[in-house]
Structures are given as C-alpha cells and as structure tokens.
C-alpha cells in the first residue's frame, strides 16, 4: 500500500473516530437527561405516593397522629372569631323595648311596649333616699313619698330564665313647701343603675355575657342564637347581637391585661398561630388571610391562661410585640418568627413526631419513621408517668437524663442516617428535626 493510500485511510479513520466521539458525547448528554428525567419522575412518584397515603389516612384511617398525650384537635377559626365583624353594623341604632316586640300581622305595628312577653317575669329595682336624707333641706319638715320616676329597662338573662329589670328611683317632695312655699321642693333618690355594657342599650351585662358564652365557648353562631330568642318570643336580630359582641368585648380589655401580666410570671409559655380568613375589613368584604395567635401557660402552671390575639401577619415583628417583656422559656413549633426576644426558645417533640407520623405507611411498624415515632412516644410515656407521680423538678431532671435522653439520642441516630428525596415529606421531617435539635424538649 502506497503512502498516499495509507494517509487517506488514516484520515478516514480519524474522521470516523471524531464522529464516534461526537456521537458518544450526544449519547452521554441524552443519558444524563434521561437519568435526570427518571429522577424527577421517581421524586414525583414518591410525592404522589405520599399524597395518596395521606389521603387514604384522612378518608379511611386515623384522622391525625394524636395519641394519649395530644389534644383532641385544634379549633377551627374559619367563621368562628370573625362572625361578629361580618354581621355587625355599628352605625345601626340600638334596639329598644318596642323594637324587640312582635308586630301585628294585620297592622304591621307593635302591639304595645308591655308585650315583649306578657308572662315575662319583671324584677323591679327602686332606689330610695337614705333615712337621714328624708328631711326637707328648706324648711326642715319630713319628706313624703311623691312618686316613682322611671329610669330605664334592661333585658337580663339567667340560663333558661329570662326576665326584665326595670329601674326606678324614689322621688320625694315637701308638702309644706308645696302648699306654703314659693316653689315645690322635690328630692330624687340617687340613680344607682349599673353601668351599661352597651351605651343607651337594652341588654343587661348578663345577656351580653350569655351571647358571648354561647358563641365562643359553645360554638353557637349568632344566626342560631337569633332563632333561639325568636322561639322564646323575643326578636333580636343577628346584627344587634354582633354589635353587642363587639362593643361588649371592650369591657374585657383590662381583664386581658391582667391575664397577660399573670401569664408572664410563669417560667414557661407556649406560643402558636393559625391562619384564619377575614370576612370584613373596615366594613368592606375581604378574602385576606390573617393569623390568630395564642399564648398560653404550660401544663404545670399555677394559673391556666390562654390569650388569643388577632393579627394580620405572622411576621417576626408581630411575635416580638406579643412576647415583649417576657424572659422565661417559650415553646413553639419552630417558626422563624420566634426567637428574637429576651426569652429562651424551646422546640417541641410533639411537632417533630407529627412530621414523621405523616411519613408512615399504614401498618408499617419497621420503617425508620415508625421507629422514630415509637421512640418519641416512649419518651412521652416517661414524661406522663412523672407527671402522674408528681415528681419534683430534681426528679424530673434525673429521669430525663437517665431515661428520656437515651431515647431521643437514638431517634437522632436514625434521623442522621436518612437521605430522603428533596421536597418529600420525609425531607421536611428530617430538616425540622435537625433544625430543632438544640431547642427540642420532651413532650409536656
């Protein structure tokens, strides 16, 4: 083979090698893209599997991870706290005794001021002058009862017993001055009518308290309370009820201030927040989501206090303001808004347990998440036993060092071996546990 032929053959071979190198690079790129696509698909399958498992738990299994030491669920704030704002109209005039009587079907007029209910018990309160004031200040003669001056009527309530309170006061005049004097000398007893919760309003404090108690403690909406009163022959519309709730709440501000002061004397507080939808802002409809914050004393507190605060934000500034001045320990769910005050932050094993509980497939007791949940639950068992046995602080510390700490250390050993897919529920659980390691405390 001549030199020219060899050179040509070499060039062709080099060209083929270059083509093969180029094809190899293309195949490697394609392989890399396929590999990444498969990883994305695997991650999506994992996420979808988690969603299916969680949905199945919601539909067919236990509705939450709650155990022996967890509450029976959180309150639903949607429409609970903000119904008064939705229904109120502070510009509306206060209802009087005539407005809550039943109208005649024929004339459309009220049938009389005394027909709120003809059988409604009426309690008459009359204010009289002290005995040492029953002397005429003009002539020194004795005063005689002249008449009774009507002051006001309040609608009061005792559970399952409704009655009216009519306030009067004694009015006296001197007959001698009336007969022989220049003018009559009329003396009225002091008006001792209790301060009204609603200025110039019909409701007695007992009625406002009953409306609030039914709504916020018993969860009875105002429209149902409207029906409750209607069935008893008293026609109070929900707008008036809402106005009374809002105006009456002002009377609790000093009480809330005292409760806050007493709660801040406790060594440990719990803080949390949950979103709630706002129905009205400044009288205008709104779909904005705000926050209902709660700060409460711990299980071992001398005074059990829970304070609810409505705020339009879950920002760091809001948390700082609500906990301003507190220097004890605040246990939270680890949200970044907390931790910038003068207090010491503490994490919560109940929240950590919840994240891992959501990663457990029904019936699987051997997966890492199930093992971690079992260890945390065992630690909670020791805590509960100590609480029931009324351990001293020193005994609790000793118990935690000897029994609880080894369990939690074991839990973290398992957590540190996990390599979950990014964005999965397990990844969230692991991240939460690792971020809260310094601040985690045993379940109270």
ROKE-887909 format. One line per 4 residues: number of its first residue (from 1); their letters; for each residue x, y, z of C-alpha. Coordinates in Angstrom, 3 decimals, always signed. Example, Ala and Ser with C-alpha at 12.3 -4.5 7.8 and 13.67 -1.06 7.14 Angstrom:
<recs>
1) as) +12.300:-4.500:+7.800 | +13.670:-1.060:+7.140
</recs>
This chain:
<recs>
1) xxxx) +0.000:+0.000:+0.000 | +1.399:+3.318:-1.037 | +1.957:+6.264:+1.275 | -0.946:+8.196:-0.241
5) xxxx) -3.315:+5.272:+0.358 | -2.155:+4.916:+3.975 | -2.614:+8.651:+4.548 | -6.094:+8.556:+3.096
9) xxxx) -7.036:+5.507:+5.227 | -5.690:+7.293:+8.328 | -7.699:+10.417:+7.652 | -10.885:+8.395:+7.145
13) xxxx) -10.250:+6.506:+10.405 | -9.612:+9.790:+12.249 | -12.819:+11.207:+10.802 | -14.784:+8.156:+11.974
17) xxxx) -13.217:+8.446:+15.446 | -14.252:+12.100:+15.596 | -17.788:+11.174:+14.549 | -17.843:+8.446:+17.176
21) xxxx) -16.602:+10.872:+19.852 | -19.289:+13.340:+18.864 | -21.945:+10.622:+18.952 | -20.638:+9.443:+22.305
25) xxxx) -20.974:+12.962:+23.719 | -24.516:+13.187:+22.377 | -25.391:+9.811:+23.893 | -23.876:+10.805:+27.241
29) xxxx) -25.870:+14.031:+27.211 | -29.030:+12.136:+26.291 | -28.283:+9.585:+29.007 | -27.790:+12.376:+31.545
33) xxxx) -31.083:+13.973:+30.559 | -32.880:+10.629:+30.762 | -31.311:+9.975:+34.155 | -32.439:+13.384:+35.434
37) xxxx) -35.887:+12.814:+33.958 | -36.106:+9.453:+35.724 | -35.022:+11.042:+38.993 | -37.696:+13.711:+38.584
41) xxxx) -40.260:+11.041:+37.818 | -39.153:+8.982:+40.821 | -39.445:+12.064:+43.020 | -42.888:+12.845:+41.627
45) xxxx) -43.968:+9.227:+42.136 | -42.717:+9.434:+45.711 | -44.625:+12.667:+46.290 | -47.793:+11.291:+44.716
49) xxxx) -47.458:+8.120:+46.781 | -47.173:+10.219:+49.923 | -50.251:+12.188:+48.925 | -52.231:+9.007:+48.251
53) xxxx) -51.175:+7.529:+51.597 | -52.051:+10.730:+53.403 | -55.407:+10.964:+51.629 | -56.191:+7.353:+52.479
57) xxxx) -55.367:+8.062:+56.105 | -57.731:+11.018:+56.045 | -60.528:+9.059:+54.395 | -60.213:+5.625:+55.954
61) xxxx) -57.761:+5.771:+58.824 | -56.984:+7.750:+61.911 | -57.594:+11.420:+61.160 | -54.482:+12.653:+62.971
65) xxxx) -51.425:+11.433:+64.796 | -52.961:+12.232:+68.151 | -52.028:+9.880:+70.950 | -52.660:+9.714:+74.650
69) xxxx) -50.922:+12.980:+75.354 | -52.130:+15.151:+72.497 | -55.211:+17.359:+72.411 | -58.389:+16.359:+70.633
73) xxxx) -57.639:+18.712:+67.779 | -57.421:+22.407:+67.165 | -60.295:+24.826:+66.939 | -61.410:+25.791:+63.505
77) xxxx) -61.201:+29.563:+63.356 | -62.907:+29.925:+59.967 | -66.077:+31.892:+60.694 | -65.633:+31.395:+64.438
81) xxxx) -63.949:+34.566:+65.635 | -64.937:+36.835:+62.797 | -68.709:+36.298:+62.634 | -69.333:+39.351:+64.793
85) xxxx) -67.341:+41.544:+62.375 | -69.237:+40.037:+59.427 | -72.702:+40.619:+60.884 | -72.159:+43.863:+62.791
89) xxxx) -73.236:+47.347:+61.746 | -72.112:+49.796:+64.406 | -73.946:+52.631:+62.655 | -77.285:+50.939:+63.354
93) xxxx) -79.274:+52.428:+66.230 | -79.634:+50.354:+69.377 | -82.844:+48.307:+69.626 | -85.224:+49.439:+72.359
97) xxxx) -88.027:+47.647:+74.149 | -90.503:+48.330:+71.370 | -88.219:+47.132:+68.593 | -87.993:+43.623:+70.018
101) xxxx) -91.746:+43.147:+70.431 | -93.734:+41.200:+67.917 | -95.533:+43.164:+65.224 | -99.171:+42.637:+64.372
105) xxxx) -99.695:+40.690:+61.152 | -102.654:+42.945:+60.253 | -101.437:+46.446:+61.073 | -97.682:+45.907:+60.989
109) xxxx) -97.412:+47.935:+64.179 | -96.101:+46.900:+67.573 | -98.853:+45.770:+69.876 | -97.577:+47.659:+72.907
113) xxxx) -94.481:+48.249:+74.993 | -95.518:+45.651:+77.595 | -95.844:+42.823:+75.100 | -92.228:+41.726:+74.824
117) xxxx) -93.807:+38.758:+76.525 | -96.801:+39.103:+78.766 | -95.626:+36.288:+81.050 | -92.046:+37.547:+81.307
121) xxxx) -91.018:+37.974:+84.915 | -90.163:+41.559:+85.791 | -87.803:+42.443:+88.580 | -88.358:+45.922:+89.896
125) xxxx) -85.400:+47.793:+91.366 | -86.199:+51.017:+93.213 | -83.534:+53.385:+94.520 | -84.527:+55.182:+97.711
129) xxxx) -83.065:+58.042:+99.695 | -81.127:+57.190:+102.848 | -83.193:+57.703:+106.018 | -81.063:+60.649:+107.134
133) xxxx) -81.938:+62.500:+103.904 | -85.728:+62.283:+104.315 | -85.784:+65.803:+105.786 | -86.591:+68.867:+103.703
137) xxxx) -83.480:+70.944:+103.294 | -85.558:+74.131:+103.013 | -87.931:+74.035:+105.954 | -86.779:+71.004:+107.930
141) xxxx) -90.086:+69.158:+107.642 | -90.219:+65.393:+106.843 | -90.338:+64.380:+103.193 | -93.215:+62.220:+101.983
145) xxxx) -93.141:+59.884:+99.012 | -94.387:+61.699:+95.951 | -93.981:+59.274:+93.018 | -91.530:+56.907:+91.358
149) xxxx) -89.524:+58.077:+88.354 | -88.934:+55.513:+85.641 | -85.257:+55.342:+84.658 | -84.688:+52.518:+82.195
153) xxxx) -85.379:+48.886:+81.358 | -82.763:+46.193:+80.870 | -83.338:+42.760:+79.388 | -81.459:+40.292:+81.584
157) xxxx) -80.950:+36.547:+81.414 | -80.227:+33.716:+83.786 | -79.660:+30.431:+81.903 | -83.092:+29.184:+80.847
161) xxxx) -84.728:+32.048:+82.716 | -85.416:+35.382:+81.023 | -86.717:+38.422:+82.841 | -86.784:+42.213:+82.662
165) xxxx) -85.174:+44.588:+85.123 | -86.949:+47.915:+85.414 | -85.038:+50.568:+87.320 | -86.888:+53.245:+89.283
169) xxxx) -85.942:+55.684:+91.969 | -87.951:+57.285:+94.723 | -88.959:+60.903:+94.312 | -89.951:+62.941:+97.373
173) xxxx) -91.405:+66.390:+97.845 | -92.133:+68.584:+100.799 | -95.873:+69.143:+101.243 | -95.304:+72.194:+103.370
177) xxxx) -93.160:+73.830:+100.681 | -95.640:+72.710:+98.075 | -98.505:+74.360:+99.999 | -96.930:+77.380:+101.629
181) xxxx) -93.568:+77.842:+99.958 | -92.553:+79.750:+96.872 | -91.941:+76.544:+94.929 | -92.120:+72.797:+95.462
185) xxxx) -89.030:+71.115:+96.889 | -88.648:+67.766:+95.073 | -85.820:+65.396:+96.082 | -84.876:+62.358:+93.994
189) xxxx) -83.010:+59.277:+95.170 | -79.598:+58.678:+93.653 | -79.622:+56.914:+90.288 | -77.710:+53.698:+91.034
193) xxxx) -78.440:+51.999:+87.730 | -75.378:+49.819:+86.922 | -73.195:+50.993:+84.072 | -74.459:+49.734:+80.738
197) xxxx) -72.319:+47.403:+78.658 | -73.930:+48.957:+75.595 | -74.379:+52.707:+75.938 | -78.106:+53.534:+75.985
201) xxxx) -78.670:+49.893:+75.073 | -81.267:+47.347:+76.095 | -79.069:+44.387:+77.139 | -78.071:+43.747:+80.724
205) xxxx) -74.452:+42.527:+81.224 | -75.832:+39.051:+81.868 | -77.387:+38.991:+78.377 | -74.182:+40.075:+76.616
209) xxxx) -72.211:+37.505:+78.628 | -74.690:+34.784:+77.632 | -74.417:+35.667:+73.916 | -70.614:+35.604:+74.069
213) xxxx) -70.518:+32.386:+76.052 | -72.825:+30.633:+73.608 | -70.830:+31.831:+70.608 | -67.223:+31.391:+71.740
217) xxxx) -67.475:+28.577:+74.274 | -70.339:+26.565:+72.826 | -69.676:+27.493:+69.187 | -73.257:+28.620:+68.591
221) xxxx) -73.361:+31.083:+65.653 | -75.294:+34.296:+66.007 | -77.886:+33.258:+63.413 | -78.761:+30.270:+65.603
225) xxxx) -78.944:+32.488:+68.672 | -81.320:+34.711:+66.705 | -83.594:+31.688:+66.276 | -83.161:+30.796:+69.951
229) xxxx) -84.568:+34.165:+71.020 | -87.279:+34.095:+68.374 | -88.584:+30.787:+69.743 | -88.899:+32.493:+73.132
233) xxxx) -90.899:+35.409:+71.788 | -88.034:+37.918:+71.776 | -86.961:+39.260:+68.395 | -83.263:+40.113:+68.449
237) xxxx) -81.658:+40.219:+65.005 | -78.135:+38.926:+64.454 | -76.829:+42.400:+63.555 | -77.695:+43.655:+67.026
241) xxxx) -76.177:+40.539:+68.579 | -72.988:+41.097:+66.578 | -72.825:+44.739:+67.656 | -73.203:+43.721:+71.294
245) xxxx) -70.387:+41.183:+70.959 | -68.002:+43.774:+69.520 | -68.927:+46.583:+71.917 | -69.037:+44.249:+74.900
249) xxxx) -65.540:+42.966:+74.149 | -64.147:+46.384:+75.110 | -65.036:+45.653:+78.729 | -62.612:+42.718:+78.747
253) xxxx) -59.523:+44.717:+77.827 | -58.477:+45.364:+81.480 | -59.068:+41.675:+82.264 | -56.925:+40.613:+79.298
257) xxxx) -54.186:+42.954:+80.513 | -54.236:+41.302:+83.938 | -54.240:+37.810:+82.420 | -51.231:+38.748:+80.293
261) xxxx) -49.422:+40.021:+83.368 | -50.092:+36.811:+85.311 | -49.131:+34.585:+82.365 | -45.799:+36.400:+82.005
265) xxxx) -44.997:+35.473:+85.609 | -44.895:+31.784:+84.618 | -41.492:+30.235:+83.768 | -42.782:+28.565:+80.573
269) xxxx) -45.197:+29.717:+77.873 | -46.460:+28.041:+74.713 | -46.992:+30.098:+71.564 | -48.605:+29.190:+68.260
273) xxxx) -50.529:+30.742:+65.391 | -53.038:+29.544:+62.827 | -54.432:+31.225:+59.702 | -57.992:+32.498:+59.681
277) xxxx) -59.929:+34.051:+56.824 | -61.108:+37.622:+57.315 | -64.634:+38.330:+56.097 | -64.653:+42.093:+56.539
281) xxxx) -62.024:+44.813:+56.985 | -63.304:+48.298:+57.878 | -66.796:+47.195:+56.894 | -65.769:+46.007:+53.443
285) xxxx) -65.772:+42.346:+52.289 | -62.330:+40.787:+52.210 | -60.730:+37.427:+51.476 | -57.479:+38.248:+53.227
289) xxxx) -55.965:+35.542:+55.394 | -54.743:+36.736:+58.756 | -53.465:+34.977:+61.845 | -54.951:+34.017:+65.190
293) xxxx) -52.088:+33.852:+67.673 | -52.360:+32.067:+71.009 | -50.078:+32.381:+74.011 | -50.838:+30.040:+76.878
297) xxxx) -49.287:+28.891:+80.116 | -47.833:+25.391:+80.415 | -49.444:+22.276:+81.848 | -47.682:+22.742:+85.194
301) xxxx) -48.546:+26.441:+85.520 | -50.144:+27.717:+88.708 | -52.709:+29.596:+86.592 | -54.111:+28.122:+83.374
305) xxxx) -54.348:+31.060:+80.958 | -54.784:+31.159:+77.180 | -54.684:+34.503:+75.354 | -55.849:+34.815:+71.738
309) xxxx) -54.631:+37.679:+69.562 | -55.886:+38.538:+66.085 | -53.182:+39.969:+63.828 | -52.891:+40.436:+60.072
313) xxxx) -49.396:+38.963:+59.956 | -47.236:+36.112:+61.237 | -44.092:+38.222:+60.965 | -41.161:+38.406:+63.344
317) xxxx) -42.251:+41.874:+64.433 | -45.655:+40.544:+65.479 | -44.101:+37.764:+67.588 | -41.713:+40.233:+69.213
321) xxxx) -44.579:+42.558:+70.121 | -46.788:+39.807:+71.585 | -43.942:+38.395:+73.716 | -42.376:+41.737:+74.570
325) xxxx) -41.080:+41.808:+78.145 | -41.165:+38.033:+78.713 | -37.889:+36.490:+79.939 | -38.814:+32.849:+80.562
329) xxxx) -38.943:+29.894:+78.155 | -41.227:+29.961:+75.101 | -42.043:+26.641:+73.446 | -43.062:+26.936:+69.795
333) xxxx) -43.353:+24.911:+66.595 | -40.045:+26.270:+65.312 | -41.413:+29.012:+63.070 | -38.657:+31.536:+62.295
337) xxxx) -40.735:+34.447:+63.597 | -39.981:+33.332:+67.148 | -36.675:+33.517:+68.992 | -35.667:+37.172:+68.727
341) xxxx) -36.962:+38.289:+72.142 | -35.413:+38.222:+75.608 | -36.841:+34.769:+76.259 | -35.252:+31.349:+75.745
345) xxxx) -36.656:+29.329:+72.843 | -37.666:+25.682:+73.172 | -38.714:+23.263:+70.450 | -41.432:+20.639:+70.672
349) xxxx) -41.205:+16.877:+70.224 | -44.938:+16.658:+69.536 | -44.454:+18.632:+66.312 | -41.414:+16.540:+65.385
353) xxxx) -43.408:+13.362:+65.980 | -46.220:+14.661:+63.778 | -43.933:+15.167:+60.767 | -42.577:+11.606:+60.973
357) xxxx) -46.033:+10.170:+61.659 | -47.217:+11.527:+58.302 | -44.468:+9.527:+56.586 | -45.613:+6.137:+57.918
361) xxxx) -47.474:+3.782:+55.613 | -50.479:+2.219:+57.328 | -49.456:-0.986:+59.068 | -45.708:-0.441:+58.599
365) xxxx) -44.067:-0.577:+62.029 | -40.497:-1.220:+60.874 | -39.764:+1.806:+58.677 | -37.422:+4.472:+60.111
369) xxxx) -40.266:+6.956:+60.587 | -42.239:+4.422:+62.647 | -39.171:+3.711:+64.780 | -38.644:+7.408:+65.432
373) xxxx) -42.319:+7.887:+66.359 | -42.096:+4.903:+68.743 | -39.027:+6.374:+70.485 | -40.671:+9.782:+70.891
377) xxxx) -43.845:+8.128:+72.218 | -41.795:+6.151:+74.726 | -40.190:+9.377:+75.922 | -43.686:+10.823:+76.318
381) xxxx) -44.651:+7.782:+78.414 | -41.875:+8.591:+80.884 | -42.953:+12.220:+80.982 | -46.565:+11.262:+81.654
385) xxxx) -45.580:+8.813:+84.380 | -43.508:+11.524:+86.063 | -46.434:+13.921:+85.873 | -48.845:+11.406:+87.415
389) xxxx) -46.341:+10.593:+90.167 | -45.937:+14.337:+90.833 | -42.163:+14.313:+90.522 | -40.178:+17.266:+91.820
393) xxxx) -38.090:+19.320:+89.400 | -34.968:+17.475:+90.523 | -36.621:+14.086:+89.976 | -37.819:+15.123:+86.519
397) xxxx) -34.305:+16.242:+85.542 | -32.827:+12.970:+86.761 | -35.498:+10.940:+84.932 | -34.876:+12.836:+81.687
401) xxxx) -31.129:+12.293:+81.874 | -31.414:+8.575:+82.649 | -34.412:+7.513:+80.550 | -35.539:+10.168:+78.084
405) xxxx) -32.194:+11.383:+76.729 | -31.036:+7.908:+75.502 | -34.318:+7.500:+73.596 | -34.005:+10.874:+71.893
409) xxxx) -30.321:+10.277:+71.111 | -31.345:+7.019:+69.440 | -34.002:+8.865:+67.463 | -31.396:+11.292:+66.151
413) xxxx) -29.078:+8.425:+65.234 | -31.809:+7.126:+62.933 | -32.607:+10.612:+61.630 | -28.968:+11.251:+60.709
417) xxxx) -28.869:+8.070:+58.587 | -31.840:+9.108:+56.440 | -31.258:+10.509:+52.944 | -34.737:+11.468:+51.761
421) xxxx) -35.597:+12.900:+48.351 | -35.580:+16.664:+48.243 | -39.035:+18.136:+48.782 | -40.603:+14.964:+50.193
425) xxxx) -42.490:+14.781:+53.491 | -39.631:+12.777:+54.959 | -37.184:+15.510:+53.924 | -39.358:+18.060:+55.717
429) xxxx) -39.435:+15.869:+58.828 | -35.664:+15.353:+58.837 | -34.977:+19.051:+58.232 | -37.338:+20.068:+61.019
433) xxxx) -35.790:+17.621:+63.482 | -32.236:+18.702:+62.670 | -33.067:+22.417:+62.824 | -34.795:+21.984:+66.168
437) xxxx) -32.220:+19.712:+67.784 | -30.840:+22.362:+70.125 | -34.298:+23.538:+71.125 | -36.239:+20.265:+71.334
441) xxxx) -37.691:+19.438:+74.722 | -39.700:+16.390:+75.908 | -43.441:+16.401:+75.253 | -45.119:+18.052:+78.266
</recs>
